[in-house]
Amino acid sequence: MFDNHVYNLMLQLVEEHKALWRIKRMYKKDSGKCKACKVLWGKMEKDKLAHVKELQGMIKKHIK
């Protein structure tokens, strides 16, 4: 069994992945011709990717 904080990391990783999926597949398309929104979603996509990588690293440290 893992400590509760490891489960919290895993749950947050799932949430970040879900948000990233929605940004990539829905939100960017839905922004249509609004350049400002496309820029915002692009920034958020990069942020989510960084969060995913950081969470994956933390989880790997705790699982080993």
Jmol script that loads the backbone (N, CA, C; Angstrom):
load data "model"
ATOM      1  N   MET A   1       0.846  -1.195   0.000  1.00  0.00           N
ATOM      2  CA  MET A   1       0.000   0.000   0.000  1.00  0.00           C
ATOM      3  C   MET A   1       0.877   1.239   0.000  1.00  0.00           C
ATOM      4  N   PHE A   2       0.347   2.287  -0.582  1.00  0.00           N
ATOM      5  CA  PHE A   2       1.043   3.566  -0.621  1.00  0.00           C
ATOM      6  C   PHE A   2       0.462   4.510   0.420  1.00  0.00           C
ATOM      7  N   ASP A   3       1.256   5.505   0.776  1.00  0.00           N
ATOM      8  CA  ASP A   3       0.745   6.553   1.655  1.00  0.00           C
ATOM      9  C   ASP A   3      -0.325   7.353   0.913  1.00  0.00           C
ATOM     10  N   ASN A   4      -1.181   7.985   1.675  1.00  0.00           N
ATOM     11  CA  ASN A   4      -2.280   8.748   1.084  1.00  0.00           C
ATOM     12  C   ASN A   4      -1.776   9.831   0.129  1.00  0.00           C
ATOM     13  N   HIS A   5      -0.642  10.456   0.455  1.00  0.00           N
ATOM     14  CA  HIS A   5      -0.162  11.536  -0.417  1.00  0.00           C
ATOM     15  C   HIS A   5       0.254  11.019  -1.790  1.00  0.00           C
ATOM     16  N   VAL A   6       0.635   9.748  -1.894  1.00  0.00           N
ATOM     17  CA  VAL A   6       0.969   9.171  -3.199  1.00  0.00           C
ATOM     18  C   VAL A   6      -0.311   8.996  -4.021  1.00  0.00           C
ATOM     19  N   TYR A   7      -1.374   8.564  -3.367  1.00  0.00           N
ATOM     20  CA  TYR A   7      -2.661   8.470  -4.058  1.00  0.00           C
ATOM     21  C   TYR A   7      -3.126   9.852  -4.513  1.00  0.00           C
ATOM     22  N   ASN A   8      -2.888  10.861  -3.691  1.00  0.00           N
ATOM     23  CA  ASN A   8      -3.243  12.234  -4.078  1.00  0.00           C
ATOM     24  C   ASN A   8      -2.488  12.645  -5.337  1.00  0.00           C
ATOM     25  N   LEU A   9      -1.203  12.302  -5.401  1.00  0.00           N
ATOM     26  CA  LEU A   9      -0.418  12.609  -6.596  1.00  0.00           C
ATOM     27  C   LEU A   9      -0.992  11.905  -7.823  1.00  0.00           C
ATOM     28  N   MET A  10      -1.364  10.637  -7.649  1.00  0.00           N
ATOM     29  CA  MET A  10      -1.927   9.881  -8.774  1.00  0.00           C
ATOM     30  C   MET A  10      -3.269  10.458  -9.222  1.00  0.00           C
ATOM     31  N   LEU A  11      -4.100  10.833  -8.269  1.00  0.00           N
ATOM     32  CA  LEU A  11      -5.388  11.432  -8.632  1.00  0.00           C
ATOM     33  C   LEU A  11      -5.197  12.754  -9.370  1.00  0.00           C
ATOM     34  N   GLN A  12      -4.244  13.550  -8.909  1.00  0.00           N
ATOM     35  CA  GLN A  12      -3.993  14.826  -9.570  1.00  0.00           C
ATOM     36  C   GLN A  12      -3.443  14.615 -10.975  1.00  0.00           C
ATOM     37  N   LEU A  13      -2.608  13.589 -11.145  1.00  0.00           N
ATOM     38  CA  LEU A  13      -2.092  13.258 -12.473  1.00  0.00           C
ATOM     39  C   LEU A  13      -3.240  12.942 -13.428  1.00  0.00           C
ATOM     40  N   VAL A  14      -4.209  12.194 -12.966  1.00  0.00           N
ATOM     41  CA  VAL A  14      -5.379  11.870 -13.793  1.00  0.00           C
ATOM     42  C   VAL A  14      -6.138  13.145 -14.154  1.00  0.00           C
ATOM     43  N   GLU A  15      -6.336  14.028 -13.186  1.00  0.00           N
ATOM     44  CA  GLU A  15      -7.050  15.283 -13.451  1.00  0.00           C
ATOM     45  C   GLU A  15      -6.311  16.137 -14.477  1.00  0.00           C
ATOM     46  N   GLU A  16      -4.995  16.224 -14.352  1.00  0.00           N
ATOM     47  CA  GLU A  16      -4.199  17.006 -15.300  1.00  0.00           C
ATOM     48  C   GLU A  16      -4.279  16.407 -16.699  1.00  0.00           C
ATOM     49  N   HIS A  17      -4.225  15.076 -16.786  1.00  0.00           N
ATOM     50  CA  HIS A  17      -4.347  14.411 -18.085  1.00  0.00           C
ATOM     51  C   HIS A  17      -5.705  14.678 -18.718  1.00  0.00           C
ATOM     52  N   LYS A  18      -6.754  14.623 -17.915  1.00  0.00           N
ATOM     53  CA  LYS A  18      -8.095  14.892 -18.444  1.00  0.00           C
ATOM     54  C   LYS A  18      -8.201  16.319 -18.966  1.00  0.00           C
ATOM     55  N   ALA A  19      -7.685  17.271 -18.195  1.00  0.00           N
ATOM     56  CA  ALA A  19      -7.729  18.672 -18.620  1.00  0.00           C
ATOM     57  C   ALA A  19      -6.922  18.867 -19.896  1.00  0.00           C
ATOM     58  N   LEU A  20      -5.749  18.243 -19.961  1.00  0.00           N
ATOM     59  CA  LEU A  20      -4.900  18.347 -21.148  1.00  0.00           C
ATOM     60  C   LEU A  20      -5.620  17.780 -22.369  1.00  0.00           C
ATOM     61  N   TRP A  21      -6.283  16.645 -22.198  1.00  0.00           N
ATOM     62  CA  TRP A  21      -7.028  16.039 -23.292  1.00  0.00           C
ATOM     63  C   TRP A  21      -8.106  16.990 -23.794  1.00  0.00           C
ATOM     64  N   ARG A  22      -8.861  17.604 -22.859  1.00  0.00           N
ATOM     65  CA  ARG A  22      -9.937  18.527 -23.262  1.00  0.00           C
ATOM     66  C   ARG A  22      -9.375  19.747 -23.978  1.00  0.00           C
ATOM     67  N   ILE A  23      -8.271  20.285 -23.494  1.00  0.00           N
ATOM     68  CA  ILE A  23      -7.662  21.450 -24.131  1.00  0.00           C
ATOM     69  C   ILE A  23      -7.254  21.113 -25.559  1.00  0.00           C
ATOM     70  N   LYS A  24      -6.556  19.983 -25.718  1.00  0.00           N
ATOM     71  CA  LYS A  24      -6.056  19.595 -27.042  1.00  0.00           C
ATOM     72  C   LYS A  24      -7.179  19.272 -28.017  1.00  0.00           C
ATOM     73  N   ARG A  25      -8.196  18.566 -27.557  1.00  0.00           N
ATOM     74  CA  ARG A  25      -9.208  18.030 -28.461  1.00  0.00           C
ATOM     75  C   ARG A  25     -10.471  18.870 -28.587  1.00  0.00           C
ATOM     76  N   MET A  26     -10.717  19.737 -27.614  1.00  0.00           N
ATOM     77  CA  MET A  26     -11.976  20.480 -27.645  1.00  0.00           C
ATOM     78  C   MET A  26     -11.770  21.995 -27.566  1.00  0.00           C
ATOM     79  N   TYR A  27     -11.140  22.449 -26.510  1.00  0.00           N
ATOM     80  CA  TYR A  27     -11.109  23.881 -26.228  1.00  0.00           C
ATOM     81  C   TYR A  27     -10.398  24.684 -27.304  1.00  0.00           C
ATOM     82  N   LYS A  28      -9.283  24.157 -27.807  1.00  0.00           N
ATOM     83  CA  LYS A  28      -8.560  24.892 -28.854  1.00  0.00           C
ATOM     84  C   LYS A  28      -9.402  25.003 -30.130  1.00  0.00           C
ATOM     85  N   LYS A  29     -10.096  23.926 -30.479  1.00  0.00           N
ATOM     86  CA  LYS A  29     -10.969  23.962 -31.661  1.00  0.00           C
ATOM     87  C   LYS A  29     -12.148  24.905 -31.440  1.00  0.00           C
ATOM     88  N   ASP A  30     -12.734  24.823 -30.260  1.00  0.00           N
ATOM     89  CA  ASP A  30     -13.919  25.622 -29.950  1.00  0.00           C
ATOM     90  C   ASP A  30     -13.624  27.121 -29.904  1.00  0.00           C
ATOM     91  N   SER A  31     -12.353  27.478 -29.746  1.00  0.00           N
ATOM     92  CA  SER A  31     -12.027  28.905 -29.671  1.00  0.00           C
ATOM     93  C   SER A  31     -12.157  29.591 -31.028  1.00  0.00           C
ATOM     94  N   GLY A  32     -12.336  28.780 -32.067  1.00  0.00           N
ATOM     95  CA  GLY A  32     -12.600  29.330 -33.393  1.00  0.00           C
ATOM     96  C   GLY A  32     -11.504  30.251 -33.895  1.00  0.00           C
ATOM     97  N   LYS A  33     -11.898  31.450 -34.272  1.00  0.00           N
ATOM     98  CA  LYS A  33     -10.945  32.403 -34.844  1.00  0.00           C
ATOM     99  C   LYS A  33     -10.380  33.366 -33.816  1.00  0.00           C
ATOM    100  N   CYS A  34     -10.705  33.177 -32.558  1.00  0.00           N
ATOM    101  CA  CYS A  34     -10.221  34.071 -31.508  1.00  0.00           C
ATOM    102  C   CYS A  34      -8.755  33.764 -31.194  1.00  0.00           C
ATOM    103  N   LYS A  35      -7.875  34.616 -31.675  1.00  0.00           N
ATOM    104  CA  LYS A  35      -6.432  34.399 -31.495  1.00  0.00           C
ATOM    105  C   LYS A  35      -6.029  34.467 -30.027  1.00  0.00           C
ATOM    106  N   ALA A  36      -6.641  35.366 -29.284  1.00  0.00           N
ATOM    107  CA  ALA A  36      -6.306  35.505 -27.864  1.00  0.00           C
ATOM    108  C   ALA A  36      -6.634  34.215 -27.105  1.00  0.00           C
ATOM    109  N   CYS A  37      -7.764  33.613 -27.425  1.00  0.00           N
ATOM    110  CA  CYS A  37      -8.145  32.356 -26.764  1.00  0.00           C
ATOM    111  C   CYS A  37      -7.226  31.221 -27.180  1.00  0.00           C
ATOM    112  N   LYS A  38      -6.854  31.179 -28.444  1.00  0.00           N
ATOM    113  CA  LYS A  38      -5.932  30.143 -28.910  1.00  0.00           C
ATOM    114  C   LYS A  38      -4.591  30.257 -28.191  1.00  0.00           C
ATOM    115  N   VAL A  39      -4.127  31.481 -27.986  1.00  0.00           N
ATOM    116  CA  VAL A  39      -2.878  31.703 -27.253  1.00  0.00           C
ATOM    117  C   VAL A  39      -3.030  31.225 -25.808  1.00  0.00           C
ATOM    118  N   LEU A  40      -4.138  31.583 -25.184  1.00  0.00           N
ATOM    119  CA  LEU A  40      -4.394  31.159 -23.806  1.00  0.00           C
ATOM    120  C   LEU A  40      -4.396  29.639 -23.701  1.00  0.00           C
ATOM    121  N   TRP A  41      -5.125  28.954 -24.577  1.00  0.00           N
ATOM    122  CA  TRP A  41      -5.181  27.500 -24.520  1.00  0.00           C
ATOM    123  C   TRP A  41      -3.821  26.881 -24.806  1.00  0.00           C
ATOM    124  N   GLY A  42      -3.048  27.492 -25.665  1.00  0.00           N
ATOM    125  CA  GLY A  42      -1.688  27.008 -25.926  1.00  0.00           C
ATOM    126  C   GLY A  42      -0.813  27.090 -24.684  1.00  0.00           C
ATOM    127  N   LYS A  43      -0.919  28.208 -23.965  1.00  0.00           N
ATOM    128  CA  LYS A  43      -0.160  28.368 -22.716  1.00  0.00           C
ATOM    129  C   LYS A  43      -0.608  27.347 -21.684  1.00  0.00           C
ATOM    130  N   MET A  44      -1.911  27.162 -21.578  1.00  0.00           N
ATOM    131  CA  MET A  44      -2.426  26.208 -20.604  1.00  0.00           C
ATOM    132  C   MET A  44      -2.014  24.781 -20.959  1.00  0.00           C
ATOM    133  N   GLU A  45      -1.965  24.476 -22.244  1.00  0.00           N
ATOM    134  CA  GLU A  45      -1.521  23.153 -22.681  1.00  0.00           C
ATOM    135  C   GLU A  45      -0.080  22.898 -22.233  1.00  0.00           C
ATOM    136  N   LYS A  46       0.777  23.889 -22.418  1.00  0.00           N
ATOM    137  CA  LYS A  46       2.175  23.751 -21.985  1.00  0.00           C
ATOM    138  C   LYS A  46       2.266  23.587 -20.472  1.00  0.00           C
ATOM    139  N   ASP A  47       1.475  24.366 -19.743  1.00  0.00           N
ATOM    140  CA  ASP A  47       1.460  24.257 -18.282  1.00  0.00           C
ATOM    141  C   ASP A  47       1.020  22.861 -17.837  1.00  0.00           C
ATOM    142  N   LYS A  48      -0.037  22.360 -18.451  1.00  0.00           N
ATOM    143  CA  LYS A  48      -0.542  21.034 -18.083  1.00  0.00           C
ATOM    144  C   LYS A  48       0.493  19.957 -18.395  1.00  0.00           C
ATOM    145  N   LEU A  49       1.165  20.069 -19.523  1.00  0.00           N
ATOM    146  CA  LEU A  49       2.221  19.115 -19.861  1.00  0.00           C
ATOM    147  C   LEU A  49       3.325  19.128 -18.806  1.00  0.00           C
ATOM    148  N   ALA A  50       3.693  20.318 -18.370  1.00  0.00           N
ATOM    149  CA  ALA A  50       4.722  20.438 -17.335  1.00  0.00           C
ATOM    150  C   ALA A  50       4.246  19.816 -16.026  1.00  0.00           C
ATOM    151  N   HIS A  51       2.991  20.040 -15.675  1.00  0.00           N
ATOM    152  CA  HIS A  51       2.435  19.447 -14.455  1.00  0.00           C
ATOM    153  C   HIS A  51       2.433  17.928 -14.543  1.00  0.00           C
ATOM    154  N   VAL A  52       2.038  17.406 -15.698  1.00  0.00           N
ATOM    155  CA  VAL A  52       1.998  15.958 -15.889  1.00  0.00           C
ATOM    156  C   VAL A  52       3.392  15.365 -15.705  1.00  0.00           C
ATOM    157  N   LYS A  53       4.391  15.966 -16.326  1.00  0.00           N
ATOM    158  CA  LYS A  53       5.760  15.455 -16.216  1.00  0.00           C
ATOM    159  C   LYS A  53       6.262  15.518 -14.775  1.00  0.00           C
ATOM    160  N   GLU A  54       5.971  16.619 -14.100  1.00  0.00           N
ATOM    161  CA  GLU A  54       6.413  16.767 -12.717  1.00  0.00           C
ATOM    162  C   GLU A  54       5.729  15.732 -11.813  1.00  0.00           C
ATOM    163  N   LEU A  55       4.437  15.557 -11.988  1.00  0.00           N
ATOM    164  CA  LEU A  55       3.706  14.572 -11.189  1.00  0.00           C
ATOM    165  C   LEU A  55       4.206  13.155 -11.467  1.00  0.00           C
ATOM    166  N   GLN A  56       4.458  12.845 -12.726  1.00  0.00           N
ATOM    167  CA  GLN A  56       4.975  11.523 -13.069  1.00  0.00           C
ATOM    168  C   GLN A  56       6.308  11.265 -12.362  1.00  0.00           C
ATOM    169  N   GLY A  57       7.167  12.269 -12.343  1.00  0.00           N
ATOM    170  CA  GLY A  57       8.462  12.134 -11.668  1.00  0.00           C
ATOM    171  C   GLY A  57       8.311  11.895 -10.173  1.00  0.00           C
ATOM    172  N   MET A  58       7.402  12.642  -9.560  1.00  0.00           N
ATOM    173  CA  MET A  58       7.178  12.477  -8.118  1.00  0.00           C
ATOM    174  C   MET A  58       6.617  11.096  -7.805  1.00  0.00           C
ATOM    175  N   ILE A  59       5.688  10.641  -8.625  1.00  0.00           N
ATOM    176  CA  ILE A  59       5.087   9.322  -8.403  1.00  0.00           C
ATOM    177  C   ILE A  59       6.143   8.228  -8.557  1.00  0.00           C
ATOM    178  N   LYS A  60       6.990   8.344  -9.570  1.00  0.00           N
ATOM    179  CA  LYS A  60       8.053   7.362  -9.768  1.00  0.00           C
ATOM    180  C   LYS A  60       8.970   7.279  -8.559  1.00  0.00           C
ATOM    181  N   LYS A  61       9.294   8.428  -7.961  1.00  0.00           N
ATOM    182  CA  LYS A  61      10.150   8.447  -6.779  1.00  0.00           C
ATOM    183  C   LYS A  61       9.510   7.693  -5.619  1.00  0.00           C
ATOM    184  N   HIS A  62       8.223   7.856  -5.465  1.00  0.00           N
ATOM    185  CA  HIS A  62       7.534   7.237  -4.332  1.00  0.00           C
ATOM    186  C   HIS A  62       7.230   5.755  -4.551  1.00  0.00           C
ATOM    187  N   ILE A  63       7.124   5.332  -5.805  1.00  0.00           N
ATOM    188  CA  ILE A  63       6.769   3.940  -6.078  1.00  0.00           C
ATOM    189  C   ILE A  63       7.990   3.025  -6.013  1.00  0.00           C
ATOM    190  N   LYS A  64       9.145   3.549  -6.297  1.00  0.00           N
ATOM    191  CA  LYS A  64      10.377   2.713  -6.302  1.00  0.00           C
ATOM    192  C   LYS A  64      10.753   2.267  -4.926  1.00  0.00           C
TER     193      LYS A  64
END
end "model"
wireframe off; spacefill off
backbone 0.3
color backbone group
